[in-house]
Amino acid sequence: MKKLIYSVLIFSLFIACNNKNSQDTKSTNQVEENIELTTAEKIASHYGFQNWKTVSEINYTFNVKRGEKTSFRSWVWNPKTGNIKMITAKDTIQYNRKSIDSLSQNTDKAFINDKFWLLAPFNLVTDSGVTFTKKQQVIAPISGNTLNLLTAVYGNEGGYTPGDAYDLYFNKNYTIKEWSFRKENQKKVNFSTTWENEETFSNITLSKTRKDSIGFFSIYFTGISVKN
């Protein structure tokens, strides 16, 4: 009889623990569902940042056009290992971001620049030391359209270009339509470009073209592939 009572007690405790775990899981899920994303997180999510963790390799060519002159750098990047290969008209250089030295530093500066142009929405949530301000219903500098504005200002320490500011103009769907760069967070805008030509690669959405207002300067990405 004692064995039976003991077994029933253990079974009851097992059921109670399971119910508690189920309630705790439900409560955790409810909390997660109720967490309001920041504007930066909403922009990143629009471009598929939630899928970035599955990316094992990304390939792209960063093309720059100034007037009649063009140049390019091609990249093969493994975000999980940090292995990077840069291909230009003159060189092919390979290095790992975990062991940057004086020889690879200039290549890494180029990588950070080109990656930022391609993945700016993701950098909003992965880069540290960034402060944000936002405004609604402002006039975009190129199109003159009324959009929302998120300004990202980088801290004065760390990185290759500390203190710089980026003004991102986005619509109600959190799609970036234009952006401006202000060196060291000065009031004067250094340049503004459009964000155009979106395409999705393995659930990652990328804007492939940036253009200034007069057609002199543009940046565009070719040869894009994303591997999971």
C-alpha positions, 0 to 999 in steps of 0.5 A, a space after each residue: 500500500 505504501 508503495 502505491 501511495 509513493 508511486 501516486 505521489 511521484 506521478 502527481 509531482 511529475 504532472 505538477 512539474 510538467 504543468 509548471 514547465 508548460 506554464 513557464 514556457 507559455 509565459 516566456 513565449 508570451 513575454 517574447 511575443 510582447 517585446 516591442 522591436 526597436 525601429 532599427 530591429 524592424 528595419 533589419 527584420 524587413 531585410 531578413 536579419 532573422 535568417 542571417 544566422 543560417 548563412 555560411 557564405 556570401 559572395 558579392 562584387 562591390 562596383 563603384 562608378 564615378 563619372 566614366 570611371 568604374 572599379 570593383 572588389 569581389 568578396 567571398 565571406 564566411 561569417 561563421 569562420 571569419 574567412 575572407 577572400 578579396 579579388 580585385 583586378 590586381 590581387 587576390 588576398 585571403 585572411 581571417 578577421 580573427 587574426 588581423 595584422 598590419 598586412 591585412 588591415 587595409 584589406 579589412 578596411 575595404 571589407 568593412 566599407 563594402 559590407 556596410 554598403 551591402 548590409 547596413 540594415 543588419 549592421 544597425 543591430 550587430 554593431 556596438 556603440 551606436 545611438 539612434 534617434 528617429 523622426 516621422 514624416 520628414 522630407 527625403 533629400 533626393 526624391 523629396 518624398 515624405 518618409 520616416 528617418 532613423 539616424 545612427 551615430 557611431 561611438 567615438 571609439 572603436 572601428 575604422 571611422 568612429 563618430 560617423 552618422 548615417 541618416 536612413 529614410 524609410 517608408 511604413 514597411 521599413 524599406 530604406 529608400 534613401 540614406 545620407 552620410 555625415 562624417 563625424 556627425 557633422 551637420 553638413 551631409 557629405 553625400 546622399 544616395 538612393 536605395 534601389 533594386 531589391 532582390 532576395 537571396 536565401 531569405 536575405 533581401 538586399 538592395 543592389 543599387 545606390 545612386 546620387 541625385 545627379 547620376 555622377 556617382 553610383 554603387 551597385 552589387 553584382 554576382 551576389 550569392 548567399 549559401 546556408 
